[in-house]
Amino acid sequence: MSKRIFVIFGLLVVFLAVVIPWLVFRADGDAAAGAEEVPADLRAGQSLFQTNCGTCHALYAAGTDGNFGPDLDPLLAPAGPPSGSTAQETIAAVEGRVLNAIEEGLDSDTIAGRMPGGILTGEQAEEVADFVARAAGQG
Ligand code: HEC
């Protein structure tokens, strides 16, 4: 066999083993590629949500699609994002509900799974709750 065949074969191997996987991974992007742009003060909460909640919960604004727990968009904001004079109250109420779920967990009989309590605490729990309350209902 001539040297040239080895070279061609070598190039083929490089193409199959390196170039194709590279193209595939590049196309996938990173895990949060589907996340929405959020205001700067909600970014920490968004990122905490992706890491701590997204495996179980879908939330459009976070770009997550976990389906062990309920989809939080229709659950928390069935009528879409709040607007008008009651928006502030609505957000506060939803934030309280989310915070409660995070701190206490939830094990209602309506859903097969249960949510463990204390996944996050203190400031981190509040940041996530604030993010979820403001972002739910966009999807
Ligand atoms: C291990 C999977 C899991 C993780 C992680 C998880 N949840 Fe849940 N979550 C659930 C399940 C299951 C339910 C439904 C429980 C039920 O209704 O009995 C739920 C319910 C909820 C609810 C609905 C509460 C209500 O009042 O109806 C909210 C809000 C929520 N989760 C927010 C979060 C947030 C925020 C995080 C991240 C800090 C998170 N969850 C992490 C599984 C999870």
Boltz pocket constraint, residues with backbone or C-beta under 6 A from the ligand:
constraints:
  - pocket:
      binder: B
      contacts: [[A, 48], [A, 49], [A, 52], [A, 53], [A, 54], [A, 55], [A, 56], [A, 57], [A, 68], [A, 69], [A, 70], [A, 72], [A, 75], [A, 97], [A, 98], [A, 101], [A, 102], [A, 106], [A, 107], [A, 108], [A, 109], [A, 110], [A, 111], [A, 112], [A, 113], [A, 114], [A, 115], [A, 116], [A, 119], [A, 120], [A, 128], [A, 129], [A, 132]]
      max_distance: 6.0
